[in-house]
Structure formats: C-alpha cells, structure tokens
Amino acid sequence: MKRLYGLPLVAAVVSLAGSQANAACNCAARYASAGGDACCPVEEGVCEAPHYHTIYRTERCTVMDRVEETRYRTCYERVPYEKVVNYTKYVTETRQKQVNYTVMKPVWETKTRTYTVNRPVWETRQREINYTVMKPVYETKTRTYTVQKPVWETRTRDVTYYVRKAVPYTKTITVNGGSWQTETYTIPGKTYYRTVRTPGKWVYDPCTCTCCYQPGSCCKIECTTEPKTCCKKVWVPTCETKEICCTKYVCEPRTKTCCYKVCTMVPECKTCTYQVCRMVPECRTKTCCYKVCKMVPECKTCTYKVCKMVPECRTKTVCYNVCVPQQCCKTVTCYKCEARQVPYTVTKCVPRVVCKQIPCKVLCTNPDCPEAGGAGAAEAPCSDCGAPAGDCGCNG
C-alpha cells in the first residue's frame, strides 16, 4: 500500500508533460475544420491551397504490473529444556519428652458432730362437749277435699269421610331428543418471521488488485404455515311430541254413623288422715378423747466423711511432632521462546510508464510552414526533453 502512494504524482507529471507537448506543437496540433484559423499567422494570398500532413505525438501512460515479493515475519516457538531445581522439603519427625504435671488427689477424713432435734411426744386427753340435735315429733291430722269423679256416657254422630278413586286420562308431553353430527372447521396457519440475506456482489479493490465478495444485507420476511382442517362431533338437539296414559286420584265423599263415649267429671267429697313431722331441738352431752403433740428436745450424734483435695506431682512421657527441613533437588521441564524468520510471498502492483506514438492529421494553410509536408517537415518534439520524437528514446 505504501508503494502505491506515488501513483497520483506520476499521473500529474504525465499530464503536465502532455500539456507542454501540445503547447510546443501549437501550430501543428489544430485539426482540420471548415473556416478554421491557420496555425501560423500569414498574409492573405500567400497560401493558395490547404496542405495536410501527419505528425506523431508521444503520450506516456502508467501500467500496473503484478510483482511477487518475498517477505519475512518473526514467529515465536516454545522450546522445552530441562532444569535442576533445589528445594527444601519439611519432614515430620516424632520425638519424646518428659512432662511434669500436678494432679489433685482426694483424701477422705472422718468427723463427728452433735446436734439437737425435737422429738414429738403424744398425750391422750378427754373433754365434754355439749351439742344440740333435732328430734322429730309426729302429729295426726284430718282434712276434707273434693275430687272430680269421671262418668262415662255413650253418644252417636254422623261422620263424613273421603275415599280416593283412580281416574285414567291421556296427556301430551314434549320429549327432548337429538343426534351426533360431524362438523369440519379450519385452524388458520401460524405467522412467524425468518431472517433472509439478500444476494451479494463482487467488488473490485484497487488497493489489492483483487475482487472481494461483499455479502448482501439481512432482512426479515413474514411466513405463514398452512391451515389445518379438523373434525369434531356436535350434539344437535330435537323436540318430539308423545301421548302418554296417566292416572289421577279423585277424593269421593261418603257418610257413616259412629258411636263415641263422652267423659263427664262429677265432684265428690272425701276425708283423709295424715301425719305431720315437726323437728324439736334437744340438748345432749358427750365425752371425746383427743391427742396432743408436745415437742421434747433430744441430743444426737452423727458421723460424716469430708473429702480434701491434696496436690500430687507426677511425670509422664509425651510424644510430639517436629518439622525438620531436608534439602532435595528435582528436574523440571521449562519452556523458552525462540524467534525465527518465516518467509511468505506478497503480490503487489508496481507502476510502469509506457510511451506511445499517436498519429495526428494536421491542416496547415501556409506552404512555407515546415510542417506542410515538404522536405522540411518535422516531427513533434518530445514532451520530456524537447528533442525530436525519434531521438528521445521513448519509442524504444
């Protein structure tokens, strides 16, 4: 890409050189036209007939050549190598030591103490108690009362009663009926969106002189699934009329004579004798015995043990672990990065200037002009060095 930055500068130089060549050949560069001006100023009547001659103009154009160039890039690789490493390892070692410790040893002592308690002593005593009781006294009394004495009497009367009688009749009723029928219904399709990419195109890249594929844009399209046809059974109700036989019951009145008894209450006087109990208070005396508790002090002696903790020194052997350092070595695999140059080929475009001779037909009305086609006709000078076109070396 850096080598292509000079292409616009080369094109500008070529354009400037072409303009200078046209300026140098101003008289010979005008093409034939009706009533055109002469390329050189002459007097009237000097050029009697027009002259045509062919000249060659040199033009330079730039051509891009594809050149393959070998370049190198640096790649890094991991290379293994072995290395001896010294390290310290701690080993657990078991040791023993004597430890003195003190324990509390229990010592039992027997002691005696005297204490006083109160001992209960029971005594029996007597006393008289006066109390009152209620004594029942019965009395006989007489009283007269009136009661209702029942007398029965027979009577007759007419009684009306009803008898149920069955009567047949016909009735018209409506009965609900129906049948199952099959119906068809359609379920519409579902709508969903799908992402689709439009077709791409090939685009020419002037920097790399290659064609690159440029993908199309993505868009969403709406899609619909096919509708689904289903069947279902539907109950279709109907109304039907029927005649049925019914029976109804009618009450028919009837009369009969029946006998019944009537109870009449007649008053009657009676006399009865009864006893009445009346409670009369009576005083009595009784002797009861009771016990009295009296607390008498009494001395007692008890023996008890007392525990006293006495310190005692003892010795025991204790095992403990100690970490001892130990020097060791081991071989480990390490990696180091080594750089190396890897060749690769790059294709680039190199500009090259090519000179071309383009023939031009020129009209000139001056016979004395060296470009009129006589022996003194000359070619257009080179736009770069000003020398004749055959001597500048661009045609080679």
C-alpha positions as CSV (number, residue, x, y, z in Angstrom):
1,M,0.0,0.0,0.0
2,K,2.9,2.4,0.7
3,R,4.3,1.9,-2.8
4,L,1.0,3.0,-4.4
5,Y,1.0,6.4,-2.8
6,G,3.2,7.8,-5.7
7,L,0.7,6.9,-8.4
8,P,-1.2,10.2,-8.3
9,L,2.1,12.1,-8.5
10,V,3.2,10.1,-11.6
11,A,-0.2,10.7,-13.3
12,A,0.2,14.5,-12.7
13,V,3.7,14.5,-14.2
14,V,2.4,12.7,-17.3
15,S,-0.5,15.1,-17.7
16,L,1.9,18.1,-17.4
17,A,4.2,16.7,-19.9
18,G,1.4,16.2,-22.4
19,S,0.2,19.8,-22.0
20,Q,3.8,21.0,-22.6
21,A,4.0,18.9,-25.8
22,N,0.7,20.4,-27.0
23,A,1.9,23.9,-26.2
24,A,5.2,23.3,-28.2
25,C,3.3,22.0,-31.2
26,N,0.6,24.7,-31.1
27,C,0.8,25.3,-34.8
28,A,0.6,21.6,-35.7
29,A,-2.0,20.5,-33.2
30,R,-5.1,22.0,-34.7
31,Y,-7.3,19.6,-36.6
32,A,-9.0,20.3,-39.9
33,S,-12.2,22.2,-39.7
34,A,-14.3,24.4,-42.0
35,G,-13.2,28.0,-41.7
36,G,-10.6,27.3,-39.0
37,D,-7.7,29.6,-38.2
38,A,-4.3,29.0,-39.5
39,C,-1.8,27.6,-37.2
40,C,0.8,30.3,-38.1
41,P,0.0,33.9,-38.9
42,V,0.5,34.6,-42.6
43,E,-0.6,37.3,-45.0
44,E,-3.5,36.9,-47.4
45,G,-2.8,35.4,-50.8
46,V,0.4,33.6,-49.6
47,C,-1.2,30.0,-49.1
48,E,-3.1,29.2,-52.2
49,A,-4.2,25.6,-51.4
50,P,-4.6,23.8,-48.0
51,H,-2.0,21.2,-47.0
52,Y,-2.5,18.1,-44.8
53,H,0.3,16.2,-43.1
54,T,0.5,13.6,-40.4
55,I,2.6,14.0,-37.3
56,Y,3.2,11.7,-34.3
57,R,2.5,12.8,-30.8
58,T,4.2,11.0,-27.9
59,E,1.9,10.1,-24.9
60,R,3.0,8.4,-21.7
61,C,0.7,6.1,-19.8
62,T,1.1,4.2,-16.5
63,V,0.6,0.5,-16.4
64,M,0.4,-1.5,-13.2
65,D,2.5,-4.7,-13.1
66,R,1.8,-7.5,-10.6
67,V,5.1,-8.4,-8.8
68,E,5.6,-11.2,-6.3
69,E,7.8,-10.2,-3.3
70,T,9.2,-12.5,-0.6
71,R,8.9,-11.1,2.9
72,Y,9.8,-12.5,6.3
73,R,7.9,-12.4,9.6
74,T,9.0,-13.3,13.0
75,C,7.4,-16.4,14.7
76,Y,8.0,-17.4,18.3
77,E,8.1,-21.1,19.3
78,R,8.1,-22.6,22.8
79,V,11.3,-24.8,23.1
80,P,11.4,-27.2,26.1
81,Y,14.5,-27.7,28.2
82,E,15.3,-29.4,31.5
83,K,16.4,-27.6,34.6
84,V,17.6,-28.9,38.0
85,V,15.8,-27.1,40.9
86,N,16.9,-27.3,44.5
87,Y,14.1,-27.1,47.1
88,T,13.6,-27.6,50.8
89,K,11.2,-30.3,52.0
90,Y,9.9,-30.5,55.5
91,V,9.8,-34.0,57.1
92,T,7.7,-34.7,60.2
93,E,9.8,-36.3,63.0
94,T,8.3,-37.8,66.2
95,R,10.1,-37.0,69.4
96,Q,9.5,-37.7,73.1
97,K,9.9,-35.6,76.2
98,Q,9.2,-35.8,80.0
99,V,6.5,-33.5,81.3
100,N,5.9,-32.9,85.0
101,Y,2.3,-32.2,86.0
102,T,0.3,-31.8,89.2
103,V,-2.9,-33.6,90.0
104,M,-5.3,-33.1,92.9
105,K,-5.6,-36.4,94.9
106,P,-8.7,-36.8,97.1
107,V,-8.1,-37.6,100.9
108,W,-11.1,-38.6,103.0
109,E,-11.4,-37.7,106.7
110,T,-14.0,-39.0,109.2
111,K,-15.6,-36.4,111.5
112,T,-18.2,-36.5,114.3
113,R,-20.7,-33.8,115.3
114,T,-23.5,-33.5,117.8
115,Y,-26.9,-31.8,117.1
116,T,-30.2,-31.4,118.9
117,V,-33.6,-32.4,117.4
118,N,-37.2,-32.1,118.7
119,R,-38.9,-35.4,119.2
120,P,-42.7,-35.4,119.2
121,V,-44.4,-36.9,122.3
122,W,-48.2,-37.7,122.0
123,E,-50.6,-37.4,125.1
124,T,-54.2,-38.5,125.3
125,R,-56.7,-36.2,126.9
126,Q,-60.6,-36.1,127.4
127,R,-63.2,-33.3,127.4
128,E,-67.0,-33.0,127.4
129,I,-68.8,-31.4,124.5
130,N,-72.4,-30.0,124.6
131,Y,-74.3,-30.3,121.3
132,T,-77.9,-29.9,120.1
133,V,-79.8,-32.3,117.9
134,M,-83.2,-32.0,116.2
135,K,-85.7,-34.7,117.4
136,P,-88.7,-35.5,115.2
137,V,-92.2,-35.3,116.7
138,Y,-95.1,-36.8,114.7
139,E,-98.8,-35.5,114.9
140,T,-102.0,-36.9,113.3
141,K,-104.3,-34.5,111.4
142,T,-107.5,-34.8,109.3
143,R,-108.7,-32.8,106.3
144,T,-111.6,-32.9,103.7
145,Y,-111.0,-32.4,100.0
146,T,-113.1,-32.5,96.8
147,V,-112.2,-34.7,93.8
148,Q,-113.7,-34.9,90.2
149,K,-115.1,-38.4,89.6
150,P,-115.3,-39.4,85.9
151,V,-118.7,-40.8,84.5
152,W,-118.8,-42.2,81.0
153,E,-121.7,-41.6,78.6
154,T,-122.3,-43.2,75.1
155,R,-123.3,-40.9,72.1
156,T,-123.8,-41.2,68.3
157,R,-122.9,-38.9,65.4
158,D,-122.6,-38.8,61.5
159,V,-119.0,-38.7,60.2
160,T,-118.1,-37.8,56.6
161,Y,-115.0,-39.4,55.2
162,Y,-113.3,-39.4,51.7
163,V,-112.3,-42.3,49.6
164,R,-109.6,-42.0,46.8
165,K,-110.8,-43.2,43.4
166,A,-108.4,-43.8,40.4
167,V,-109.4,-42.0,37.1
168,P,-107.4,-42.7,33.9
169,Y,-106.7,-39.9,31.3
170,T,-104.4,-39.1,28.3
171,K,-101.7,-36.4,28.3
172,T,-99.5,-35.0,25.5
173,I,-95.8,-34.3,26.5
174,T,-92.7,-32.9,24.7
175,V,-89.5,-35.1,24.8
176,N,-86.0,-33.8,24.1
177,G,-84.1,-35.8,21.6
178,G,-81.1,-35.3,19.2
179,S,-78.2,-36.9,17.4
180,W,-74.5,-36.6,17.0
181,Q,-73.3,-34.8,13.8
182,T,-69.7,-34.3,12.4
183,E,-68.6,-30.7,11.7
184,T,-65.4,-29.6,9.9
185,Y,-63.5,-26.5,11.0
186,T,-60.3,-24.9,9.8
187,I,-57.4,-23.7,12.1
188,P,-55.5,-20.8,10.4
189,G,-51.8,-21.1,10.0
190,K,-49.3,-19.5,12.3
191,T,-47.3,-16.5,11.3
192,Y,-43.6,-16.3,12.0
193,Y,-40.6,-14.3,10.9
194,R,-37.5,-15.6,9.1
195,T,-34.2,-13.8,8.5
196,V,-33.1,-13.9,4.9
197,R,-29.9,-12.5,3.4
198,T,-30.1,-10.8,0.0
199,P,-27.6,-11.9,-2.8
200,G,-24.2,-10.3,-2.6
201,K,-21.9,-8.9,-5.3
202,W,-18.2,-8.9,-6.3
203,V,-16.5,-5.5,-5.7
204,Y,-13.0,-4.7,-7.2
205,D,-10.5,-3.5,-4.7
206,P,-7.9,-1.2,-6.3
207,C,-5.5,-1.4,-3.3
208,T,-5.1,-5.2,-3.6
209,C,-6.0,-5.5,-7.3
210,T,-8.4,-8.3,-6.5
211,C,-12.2,-8.7,-6.4
212,C,-13.8,-9.2,-3.0
213,Y,-17.2,-10.7,-2.3
214,Q,-19.5,-8.3,-0.4
215,P,-22.5,-10.1,1.1
216,G,-26.0,-8.7,1.0
217,S,-27.9,-7.2,3.8
218,C,-30.2,-9.2,6.2
219,C,-33.9,-8.7,6.3
220,K,-36.9,-10.3,8.0
221,I,-39.7,-11.8,5.9
222,E,-43.1,-12.9,7.2
223,C,-44.0,-16.5,6.7
224,T,-47.3,-18.3,7.3
225,T,-47.8,-22.1,7.8
226,E,-50.5,-24.0,6.0
227,P,-54.0,-24.0,7.6
228,K,-55.2,-27.2,9.3
229,T,-58.6,-28.8,8.8
230,C,-60.1,-30.7,11.8
231,C,-63.3,-32.6,12.5
232,K,-65.4,-32.6,15.7
233,K,-68.7,-34.2,16.8
234,V,-71.6,-31.9,17.8
235,W,-74.8,-32.9,19.5
236,V,-77.9,-31.5,17.6
237,P,-80.9,-31.4,20.0
238,T,-84.6,-32.0,18.7
239,C,-88.1,-31.8,20.3
240,E,-90.6,-34.6,19.9
241,T,-94.3,-34.8,21.0
242,K,-95.7,-38.0,22.6
243,E,-99.0,-39.1,24.1
244,I,-98.9,-41.0,27.4
245,C,-101.6,-42.6,29.6
246,C,-101.8,-41.2,33.2
247,T,-103.9,-42.0,36.2
248,K,-105.2,-39.4,38.7
249,Y,-106.8,-39.9,42.0
250,V,-110.1,-38.1,43.0
251,C,-111.4,-38.0,46.6
252,E,-115.1,-39.1,46.8
253,P,-117.0,-38.0,50.0
254,R,-119.0,-40.7,52.0
255,T,-121.1,-40.7,55.3
256,K,-121.3,-43.2,58.2
257,T,-122.7,-43.3,61.7
258,C,-120.3,-43.9,64.6
259,C,-120.7,-44.2,68.4
260,Y,-118.4,-42.5,70.8
261,K,-118.1,-42.0,74.6
262,V,-118.0,-38.7,76.5
263,C,-116.4,-38.4,79.9
264,T,-118.1,-36.1,82.4
265,M,-116.4,-35.1,85.6
266,V,-118.7,-35.1,88.7
267,P,-117.4,-33.6,92.0
268,E,-117.2,-35.9,95.1
269,C,-116.1,-35.1,98.7
270,K,-113.5,-37.3,100.6
271,T,-111.9,-37.2,104.0
272,C,-108.3,-38.3,104.7
273,T,-106.0,-38.6,107.7
274,Y,-102.3,-37.8,107.5
275,Q,-99.3,-37.4,109.9
276,V,-97.1,-34.3,110.2
277,C,-93.5,-34.4,111.4
278,R,-92.1,-31.5,113.4
279,M,-88.4,-31.1,114.4
280,V,-87.9,-30.2,118.1
281,P,-84.4,-29.3,119.4
282,E,-82.9,-31.4,122.2
283,C,-79.6,-30.8,124.2
284,R,-77.1,-33.6,124.7
285,T,-73.6,-34.1,126.2
286,K,-70.8,-36.4,125.1
287,T,-67.2,-37.1,126.1
288,C,-64.5,-37.2,123.4
289,C,-60.8,-38.1,123.6
290,Y,-58.1,-36.2,121.7
291,K,-54.3,-36.3,121.4
292,V,-51.9,-33.5,122.0
293,C,-48.4,-33.5,120.5
294,K,-45.6,-32.0,122.6
295,M,-42.0,-31.4,121.2
296,V,-39.3,-32.7,123.5
297,P,-35.6,-31.8,122.7
298,E,-33.2,-34.8,122.2
299,C,-29.4,-34.8,121.5
300,K,-28.0,-37.0,118.7
301,T,-24.5,-37.7,117.4
302,C,-23.7,-38.4,113.6
303,T,-20.5,-39.4,111.8
304,Y,-19.7,-38.0,108.3
305,K,-16.8,-38.0,105.8
306,V,-15.0,-35.0,104.4
307,C,-13.1,-35.0,101.1
308,K,-10.0,-32.8,100.9
309,M,-8.0,-32.4,97.6
310,V,-4.2,-32.7,98.1
311,P,-1.9,-31.8,95.2
312,E,0.4,-34.6,94.0
313,C,3.3,-34.3,91.4
314,R,3.5,-36.8,88.6
315,T,5.7,-37.3,85.5
316,K,4.5,-38.6,82.0
317,T,6.2,-39.1,78.6
318,V,4.6,-37.1,75.8
319,C,5.2,-37.6,72.0
320,Y,5.3,-34.6,69.8
321,N,6.0,-33.9,66.1
322,V,8.7,-31.6,64.8
323,C,9.1,-30.5,61.1
324,V,12.8,-30.9,60.1
325,P,13.9,-29.2,56.8
326,Q,15.5,-31.5,54.2
327,Q,17.3,-30.3,51.0
328,C,16.2,-32.0,47.8
329,C,16.6,-31.5,44.1
330,K,14.4,-32.3,41.1
331,T,14.4,-31.9,37.4
332,V,11.7,-29.8,35.9
333,T,10.8,-29.0,32.3
334,C,10.8,-25.3,31.4
335,Y,10.0,-23.5,28.2
336,K,11.7,-20.6,26.4
337,C,10.6,-18.6,23.4
338,E,12.8,-18.7,20.3
339,A,12.3,-16.3,17.4
340,R,12.7,-17.5,13.8
341,Q,12.1,-15.8,10.4
342,V,9.3,-17.4,8.3
343,P,9.2,-16.4,4.6
344,Y,5.9,-15.6,2.9
345,T,5.0,-14.3,-0.6
346,V,3.1,-11.0,-1.2
347,T,1.7,-9.9,-4.5
348,K,1.9,-6.1,-5.1
349,C,1.2,-3.7,-8.0
350,V,4.2,-1.7,-9.3
351,P,3.5,1.3,-11.7
352,R,5.5,1.4,-15.1
353,V,5.5,4.3,-17.6
354,V,4.9,3.3,-21.2
355,C,5.4,5.8,-24.2
356,K,3.1,5.5,-27.2
357,Q,3.2,7.3,-30.6
358,I,-0.2,8.5,-31.6
359,P,-0.7,9.7,-35.3
360,C,-2.4,13.1,-35.8
361,K,-3.6,14.6,-39.1
362,V,-2.9,18.4,-39.2
363,L,-4.2,21.1,-41.6
364,C,-1.9,23.9,-42.4
365,T,-2.6,26.8,-45.0
366,N,0.9,28.2,-45.1
367,P,3.0,26.5,-47.8
368,D,6.2,27.8,-46.3
369,C,5.5,26.1,-42.9
370,P,7.9,23.3,-42.3
371,E,5.0,21.1,-41.2
372,A,3.3,21.4,-44.6
373,G,4.6,18.0,-45.7
374,G,7.6,19.1,-47.8
375,A,11.1,18.1,-47.3
376,G,11.4,20.4,-44.3
377,A,8.5,18.7,-42.4
378,A,9.5,17.9,-38.8
379,E,8.0,15.7,-36.1
380,A,6.7,17.0,-32.8
381,P,9.3,17.3,-30.1
382,C,9.3,15.1,-27.0
383,S,7.3,16.4,-24.1
384,D,10.0,15.5,-21.5
385,C,13.4,16.5,-23.1
386,G,12.4,18.8,-26.1
387,A,14.3,16.6,-28.5
388,P,12.7,15.1,-31.7
389,A,10.5,12.1,-31.1
390,G,12.9,9.7,-32.8
391,D,15.8,10.8,-30.5
392,C,14.2,10.8,-27.0
393,G,14.3,7.1,-26.6
394,C,10.7,6.8,-25.6
395,N,9.7,4.8,-28.7
396,G,12.2,2.0,-28.0
